[in-house]
Amino acid sequence: MAYTSDLTDKAWEIIEPLLPQKKQTRPSNWTKRQILDAILYQLKNGCNWIDLPKDFPPYSTVFWHYKQWRDAGVITRIMKQLHGMVREHSKKTENGQA
């Protein structure tokens, strides 16, 4: 099931390299994209973590990753990257280059 908060493939191509690349001792049951889609769903809809739809990873997994990424500055880096891209696109549009 797709949600309006889900990342597009193009957005994922931009964001994926900004996420930490840690070696895992065991394979994860969930992809980083699934976890980030769940985080975006929660942030957009303002629901409690425990109330995430059941087709997302378990809320404890999603919240753990959110806290790790937030504390490591990953969320801020993503926001700065996207903000910079929007500003650059806006400048090009103003100058008739779009």
N, C-alpha and C positions, 0 to 999 in steps of 0.2 A: 504494500500500500504506500502510495506517495503522499507526502504532506507538502503544503506550500512553503514550509520552512526548510525542506530538503535542499541540499546543495545541487546545483547543476553540475554536469561533467566539467564545464569550463571553469566554474568556481573551484571545484575540487582540484583541478590541475594547478591552480594558483596557490591554494591553501596547503595541499599535501606536503610540499617541501618545507613548509614552516613548522610542521609538527615534529616533535622529538623522535629521533630514530634510535631507540634503545634496543639492545640485544635482549631477546626474551628467552627465558629458560624453557618455556613450553609454548606451543602455538596458541594464540588467542582464539576464542570462539567467535569474536566479534572484530570487524575491521574498524580502523580508525574513522573511516567515513561514516559507518553506522553509529559510532559513538558521538561523533560531531553532529550528525543529523539529529540525534536525540537531545544533545545540549541545545542546539538551535531551536528545536521544538519547545523545550522547556522555557527558554528565554523569551521566545515569541509569545507563547500562550500563558506564561506566568503560573503554570500549574506547579503543584508540589512535585518534587522528584519522584516520590513513590507513586504518583498518579500518571507517570508516563505510559503511553499505550503499550500493550504487551508485545507488540511486534518490534519494539526497540530492545536493545540490550537491557539487562536488569538495571534498575535505577541505581543500585549501589555501585555498579561498574561505571555507569555514566557519571555519577556524582564524583566518584574517586578520580576519574580522568579529568573532569572539570576542575577539581581542586588542584590536582597536580599541574595541569597546564596553566591555570590562573596564577598559582604561586611561582611558577617558573617564568612567568612573563610571556608565555606563548599566546595567550588570548590577546594581550596588548600588541604583540608583534603582528598578529593577523589583522587586527583592526587598523594599525598604522599602515600596513602594506595596502590593504583595500582602500583606505582613505586616500593614500597617495595616488593610487591608480584612478580613483574617481576624480580627484583634483586635476590630474594630468589630462584625463579625457575631457573634463570641463573646459580647461584652457584651450585644448585643440578645437573644441566645438565653438568657443567664443571667437577663435581666430579663423573659423571657416575651414578647418582642416579635417573635420570628421568624416 
